[in-house]
Amino acid sequence: LARRGLSVCVPESLRFHPALGYYADNHLVARYPAIVGQVTGQGGEAVTLHRTYLTVNGYKAPVEAPKKLMRHPSARQLTGGAIRLVPPGSRLAVTEGIETALAIIEATGLPAWATGNAHLLETFVPPPGVSQVLVFSDKDRPSRQHPSGHGQEAARGLVTRLWTMGIRAGAI
């Protein structure tokens, strides 16, 4: 996080592992340092872990998928959840990535949560008491499946759904 210019205190929902196993096709590829984030469901219950594999210098690990979500128990719902970095206020910023959320907290003082990916961003459900959500989307490249970029489309979908729920929302 320091290599990214972030000096914010590390939240309780994040941990560091110095040599977490990276698996592909059920085989151990290598061990890398990793940021591990607890993903909680809509009600605040722990659901799964998000892992960001790194090099010893703090860059993303040279693997096919340096960011991974662990499978979650079928009895727990992942959709709508997030990595809760700080307690929410009446306003809450929501992002895909952990580093983006931490940067928002540091730069603006707004509470921010990370969802881990575009699908979870689009399906995010704010906790009771949140009356405004600011969505910070990734600026993904357009693709055949997502002509406006996956992050941008997910943000628009979330904002539209939140407005129908009576929650003020906007995408940045």
C-alpha positions in Angstrom: 0.0 0.0 0.0 2.9 2.3 0.7 4.3 1.8 -2.8 0.9 3.0 -4.1 1.3 6.2 -2.0 -1.3 5.2 0.6 -0.6 6.0 4.2 -4.0 5.2 5.6 -4.1 2.9 8.6 -4.8 -0.7 7.5 -8.4 -1.6 8.4 -9.3 -4.7 10.4 -10.9 -6.3 7.3 -7.5 -6.5 5.6 -4.6 -8.8 6.4 -1.2 -9.5 4.9 0.2 -13.0 4.2 3.9 -13.1 3.4 3.8 -16.3 1.3 0.2 -17.3 0.3 -0.1 -20.2 -2.2 -1.2 -19.2 -5.7 -3.1 -22.1 -7.4 -4.1 -22.6 -11.0 -5.9 -25.7 -12.2 -5.8 -27.0 -8.6 -2.0 -27.0 -8.6 0.3 -24.8 -6.5 2.1 -22.5 -8.9 4.1 -20.5 -6.4 3.9 -18.6 -3.1 3.5 -14.8 -3.1 3.0 -12.0 -0.6 -0.7 -11.2 -0.5 -3.3 -8.7 0.7 -6.3 -10.7 2.1 -9.6 -8.9 2.5 -12.7 -10.2 4.3 -15.8 -10.0 2.1 -19.0 -9.6 4.1 -22.5 -10.2 3.0 -25.4 -7.7 3.1 -26.0 -8.3 6.7 -22.3 -8.0 7.7 -21.5 -11.7 8.0 -18.2 -13.0 6.8 -18.7 -14.8 3.4 -15.3 -15.3 1.8 -11.8 -13.8 1.2 -10.5 -11.7 -1.6 -6.8 -12.1 -2.3 -4.4 -9.8 -4.1 -1.1 -11.5 -4.9 2.0 -9.3 -5.0 5.7 -9.3 -5.6 8.1 -8.7 -2.8 8.3 -5.1 -4.1 4.6 -4.5 -3.8 3.6 -4.9 -7.5 0.9 -7.3 -8.6 2.3 -10.8 -9.0 3.2 -12.0 -12.5 0.3 -14.5 -12.7 -2.8 -14.8 -14.9 -5.2 -13.6 -12.1 -3.4 -11.6 -9.4 -6.8 -10.8 -7.8 -9.0 -13.8 -6.8 -12.1 -14.4 -4.7 -12.2 -17.7 -2.8 -15.3 -19.8 -3.2 -18.0 -19.1 -0.6 -20.2 -21.5 1.3 -23.5 -22.1 -0.6 -25.4 -21.2 2.6 -24.0 -17.6 2.4 -24.8 -15.0 -0.2 -21.9 -13.2 -1.8 -24.0 -11.0 -4.1 -24.6 -7.5 -2.6 -21.6 -7.8 -0.3 -18.3 -5.9 0.0 -15.0 -5.6 1.8 -16.0 -3.2 4.6 -12.9 -1.1 5.2 -14.4 1.4 7.7 -17.8 1.9 9.3 -20.3 3.5 6.9 -21.8 6.9 7.3 -25.0 8.3 5.7 -22.8 8.7 2.6 -20.7 5.8 1.4 -18.3 5.5 -1.5 -18.1 2.1 -3.3 -15.4 0.9 -5.6 -14.2 -2.3 -7.2 -10.7 -2.3 -5.9 -9.3 -2.1 -2.3 -6.6 0.4 -3.2 -9.1 2.7 -4.9 -11.3 2.6 -1.8 -8.4 3.3 0.5 -7.3 6.2 -1.7 -10.8 7.7 -1.5 -10.8 7.4 2.3 -7.4 9.1 2.5 -8.1 11.8 0.0 -11.6 12.7 0.9 -12.3 11.3 4.4 -15.4 9.6 3.0 -16.1 6.1 4.2 -15.5 3.7 1.3 -15.9 0.0 0.7 -14.5 -2.2 -2.0 -16.6 -4.9 -3.8 -13.7 -6.8 -5.5 -15.1 -6.9 -9.0 -17.6 -5.3 -11.4 -20.3 -7.9 -10.9 -20.2 -7.4 -7.1 -20.2 -3.6 -7.6 -23.3 -3.8 -9.7 -25.1 -6.0 -7.2 -23.9 -4.1 -4.1 -26.6 -3.4 -1.4 -25.8 -0.6 1.1 -26.5 -1.1 4.8 -29.3 0.5 6.6 -28.7 4.2 7.3 -26.9 5.0 4.0 -28.8 7.6 2.1 -26.2 8.4 -0.6 -23.8 6.2 -2.5 -20.9 7.5 -4.6 -19.8 4.9 -7.1 -16.2 5.0 -8.2 -16.0 2.7 -11.2 -12.9 1.3 -13.0 -12.3 2.7 -16.4 -12.1 -0.7 -18.2 -11.4 -1.1 -21.9 -14.5 -1.6 -24.0 -15.1 -5.1 -25.1 -17.6 -7.0 -27.3 -19.5 -8.1 -24.2 -19.2 -4.7 -22.4 -19.0 -1.9 -25.1 -18.8 0.9 -22.5 -16.3 -1.1 -20.3 -17.4 -3.5 -17.6 -16.7 -1.2 -14.6 -18.6 1.7 -16.2 -21.6 -0.5 -17.1 -21.7 -2.0 -13.6 -21.6 1.5 -12.0 -24.5 2.7 -14.1 -26.5 -0.4 -13.2 -25.9 0.1 -9.5 -26.8 3.8 -9.6 -30.0 3.1 -11.5 -31.0 0.4 -9.0 -30.2 2.5 -6.0 -32.3 5.4 -7.3 -35.3 3.0 -7.6 -34.6 2.0 -3.9 -34.8 5.7 -2.9 -31.1 6.0 -2.3 -29.3 9.0 -3.9 -26.5 7.7 -6.0 -24.0 8.9 -8.6 -21.1 7.4 -10.5 -17.7 9.1 -10.7 
